[in-house]
Amino acid sequence: MQRRLLTLAWSSSQAGGTLAVGATAWLLSGLTPSPLLNGVLPALATLPLLLPLPQRIRLGYLIQLLSLLLLLAVAAGLLGRSVVGPMLGIALLAIGLRLAQEPLQRQLHGLWAVPIGELRAGAEAGRLVGNLLTALLFPLGKALLQFGNALVLLLPLAPVVGALHPGAHLKQEPAPDQENTSVGLEPGGVLQGLLFGGLFALLPLWVRQEAAGNCFDFGLVLTAYGLGRTGAEAWGLRLPPRLPYLLMAAVLVATQLAGGWWAVLLFVPFGLLAAMADARLAIGVDPDGDLQQNWNRLERSSALGGLAGSLGMGLIAQMIGLAGSLPIQLVAFLGAGALLPLLQHGRR
């Protein structure tokens, strides 16, 4: 019973963080039509992943709570309509997650014997719930209800964090050789991060301006994408190296032709293809090495690429217009289909 409660608290926190990020992205797209400023937001969320920050569970958790209180104040109109509030809130949230997320997961596994697989499944379920709540809560109470629920979803983790010994963050540290293995960058991961960083950085602005949609549509798109990613692992599908990127480009074209609910549903196969591309890259980092170390290296590389992609695509869309950014995205996915397999083949 205790293990299930711990997993539930962990999953709830993941839902709260995901809800906060989605709600902030939509809020910012309403405050400013600037693609560049909208691209800065995911860059701020990604940057802490690349910094050598200390691991402090309690401090990180407190910063997360502070960030949600700040975002609540923004949603309530206490800080005006400046873009500074949402950006500062999401930056604080990302820093708090960077400080606490990984060491807390290790403590849940090491001190309370919660299986890693159960924690990962709980995190995946939490993210799906967070994306779905992004859609469902906005029509009821807009950003104020979204951020309020994000705060409530984070609170079940408070007793867990409070029960930890003050020095618990120092335990269960990865071995030095594991740290060194994950420091290097994977070129394929950086390139793929560029693709998805550029695409999702402008997604809320695209839904609002080009598709004339609302936050409900935006949240459902994110939920559909998450469902697709989950399905890839469950079904264990594999495709030739180039095919996922070519098919993702085709799906993006189809979303523009279909419109409405069909455009939302097409993000399920898009997420499926994205997860298959990730899995192939992770295996290709070091086919004979530890898969978890491969994933760590790939995630860090993708974070760097995502930061550059969100800023780069935001700048491009700022100069040529939002509508002109989609053809560039399509060319990028087609180019990745040709280049990424060559990068991995060259490493062998």
URNOR-V504029 format. One record per residue. N is the residue number from 1. RES is the residue in three letters. D_FIRST is the distance of its C-alpha to the first C-alpha in Angstrom with 2 decimals. Layout:
# URNOR-V504029
N/RES/D_FIRST  N/RES/D_FIRST
This chain:
# URNOR-V504029
1/MET/0.00  2/GLN/3.82  3/ARG/5.42  4/ARG/5.20  5/LEU/6.31  6/LEU/8.72  7/THR/9.98  8/LEU/10.56  9/ALA/12.42  10/TRP/14.31  11/SER/15.27  12/SER/16.37  13/SER/18.57  14/GLN/20.13  15/ALA/20.97  16/GLY/22.53  17/GLY/24.63  18/THR/25.81  19/LEU/26.74  20/ALA/28.66  21/VAL/30.58  22/GLY/31.54  23/ALA/32.57  24/THR/34.62  25/ALA/36.37  26/TRP/37.40  27/LEU/38.45  28/LEU/40.63  29/SER/42.27  30/GLY/43.42  31/LEU/44.74  32/THR/46.85  33/PRO/48.23  34/SER/48.82  35/PRO/47.26  36/LEU/47.56  37/LEU/45.60  38/ASN/42.92  39/GLY/42.81  40/VAL/42.37  41/LEU/38.99  42/PRO/37.08  43/ALA/39.11  44/LEU/37.76  45/ALA/34.19  46/THR/34.95  47/LEU/37.10  48/PRO/34.44  49/LEU/33.06  50/LEU/36.46  51/LEU/36.82  52/PRO/36.04  53/LEU/33.90  54/PRO/32.05  55/GLN/28.28  56/ARG/27.11  57/ILE/23.58  58/ARG/24.23  59/LEU/27.70  60/GLY/26.63  61/TYR/24.00  62/LEU/26.69  63/ILE/29.17  64/GLN/26.95  65/LEU/26.70  66/LEU/30.46  67/SER/31.21  68/LEU/29.49  69/LEU/31.39  70/LEU/34.54  71/LEU/33.94  72/LEU/33.38  73/ALA/36.74  74/VAL/38.33  75/ALA/37.07  76/ALA/38.38  77/GLY/41.78  78/LEU/41.94  79/LEU/43.00  80/GLY/45.43  81/ARG/45.48  82/SER/45.65  83/VAL/43.76  84/VAL/43.09  85/GLY/40.14  86/PRO/38.04  87/MET/38.96  88/LEU/38.15  89/GLY/34.80  90/ILE/33.78  91/ALA/35.17  92/LEU/33.10  93/LEU/29.92  94/ALA/30.73  95/ILE/31.47  96/GLY/28.22  97/LEU/26.25  98/ARG/28.47  99/LEU/27.87  100/ALA/24.08  101/GLN/22.66  102/GLU/23.25  103/PRO/22.57  104/LEU/19.27  105/GLN/18.17  106/ARG/19.39  107/GLN/17.53  108/LEU/14.12  109/HIS/15.18  110/GLY/17.01  111/LEU/15.29  112/TRP/11.56  113/ALA/12.29  114/VAL/11.22  115/PRO/13.85  116/ILE/16.84  117/GLY/17.12  118/GLU/13.76  119/LEU/14.91  120/ARG/18.27  121/ALA/17.19  122/GLY/15.18  123/ALA/18.36  124/GLU/20.58  125/ALA/18.84  126/GLY/18.99  127/ARG/22.65  128/LEU/23.45  129/VAL/22.04  130/GLY/24.01  131/ASN/27.15  132/LEU/26.85  133/LEU/26.45  134/THR/29.52  135/ALA/31.41  136/LEU/30.11  137/LEU/30.18  138/PHE/33.67  139/PRO/35.63  140/LEU/33.88  141/GLY/34.28  142/LYS/35.44  143/ALA/34.46  144/LEU/33.62  145/LEU/30.80  146/GLN/29.61  147/PHE/29.43  148/GLY/28.00  149/ASN/25.03  150/ALA/24.72  151/LEU/24.48  152/VAL/21.84  153/LEU/19.70  154/LEU/20.08  155/LEU/19.12  156/PRO/15.25  157/LEU/15.87  158/ALA/17.96  159/PRO/15.52  160/VAL/14.40  161/VAL/18.13  162/GLY/19.06  163/ALA/16.86  164/LEU/18.71  165/HIS/21.75  166/PRO/24.96  167/GLY/25.97  168/ALA/22.75  169/HIS/24.43  170/LEU/26.90  171/LYS/24.58  172/GLN/23.79  173/GLU/26.97  174/PRO/28.37  175/ALA/31.29  176/PRO/34.75  177/ASP/35.75  178/GLN/32.79  179/GLU/33.76  180/ASN/37.34  181/THR/36.54  182/SER/34.83  183/VAL/37.59  184/GLY/40.19  185/LEU/40.60  186/GLU/40.65  187/PRO/43.61  188/GLY/42.04  189/GLY/38.94  190/VAL/41.22  191/LEU/43.24  192/GLN/40.30  193/GLY/38.92  194/LEU/42.34  195/LEU/42.08  196/PHE/38.73  197/GLY/39.25  198/GLY/42.55  199/LEU/41.29  200/PHE/38.20  201/ALA/39.86  202/LEU/42.27  203/LEU/40.09  204/PRO/39.58  205/LEU/43.30  206/TRP/44.20  207/VAL/42.19  208/ARG/43.76  209/GLN/47.33  210/GLU/48.07  211/ALA/45.87  212/ALA/46.28  213/GLY/42.56  214/ASN/40.11  215/CYS/36.64  216/PHE/35.17  217/ASP/36.98  218/PHE/35.99  219/GLY/32.25  220/LEU/32.53  221/VAL/34.41  222/LEU/31.66  223/THR/29.05  224/ALA/31.31  225/TYR/31.77  226/GLY/28.04  227/LEU/27.59  228/GLY/30.44  229/ARG/29.02  230/THR/25.75  231/GLY/27.91  232/ALA/29.89  233/GLU/27.05  234/ALA/25.80  235/TRP/29.35  236/GLY/30.55  237/LEU/33.92  238/ARG/36.74  239/LEU/40.10  240/PRO/43.24  241/PRO/43.14  242/ARG/45.42  243/LEU/44.28  244/PRO/41.09  245/TYR/43.16  246/LEU/46.01  247/LEU/43.72  248/MET/41.96  249/ALA/45.46  250/ALA/46.27  251/VAL/43.14  252/LEU/44.11  253/VAL/47.56  254/ALA/46.14  255/THR/44.11  256/GLN/47.45  257/LEU/49.17  258/ALA/46.53  259/GLY/45.44  260/GLY/43.19  261/TRP/40.04  262/TRP/41.23  263/ALA/41.30  264/VAL/37.65  265/LEU/36.63  266/LEU/38.60  267/PHE/36.13  268/VAL/33.66  269/PRO/36.01  270/PHE/36.86  271/GLY/33.27  272/LEU/33.15  273/LEU/36.35  274/ALA/35.27  275/ALA/32.16  276/MET/34.41  277/ALA/36.86  278/ASP/34.21  279/ALA/33.02  280/ARG/36.62  281/LEU/37.36  282/ALA/34.40  283/ILE/35.56  284/GLY/39.13  285/VAL/38.54  286/ASP/38.65  287/PRO/38.43  288/ASP/38.16  289/GLY/35.80  290/ASP/32.07  291/LEU/30.68  292/GLN/28.23  293/GLN/31.26  294/ASN/33.21  295/TRP/30.70  296/ASN/30.78  297/ARG/34.55  298/LEU/34.70  299/GLU/32.47  300/ARG/34.68  301/SER/37.78  302/SER/36.62  303/ALA/35.89  304/LEU/39.47  305/GLY/40.88  306/GLY/38.87  307/LEU/40.26  308/ALA/43.78  309/GLY/43.36  310/SER/42.21  311/LEU/45.04  312/GLY/47.56  313/MET/46.99  314/GLY/46.93  315/LEU/50.29  316/ILE/51.73  317/ALA/50.73  318/GLN/52.18  319/MET/55.49  320/ILE/55.83  321/GLY/53.69  322/LEU/50.28  323/ALA/51.70  324/GLY/53.32  325/SER/50.09  326/LEU/48.82  327/PRO/51.66  328/ILE/50.94  329/GLN/47.29  330/LEU/48.48  331/VAL/50.91  332/ALA/48.19  333/PHE/45.90  334/LEU/48.91  335/GLY/49.92  336/ALA/46.48  337/GLY/46.71  338/ALA/49.89  339/LEU/49.05  340/LEU/45.47  341/PRO/46.10  342/LEU/49.19  343/LEU/47.28  344/GLN/44.80  345/HIS/47.65  346/GLY/49.60  347/ARG/46.86  348/ARG/47.09
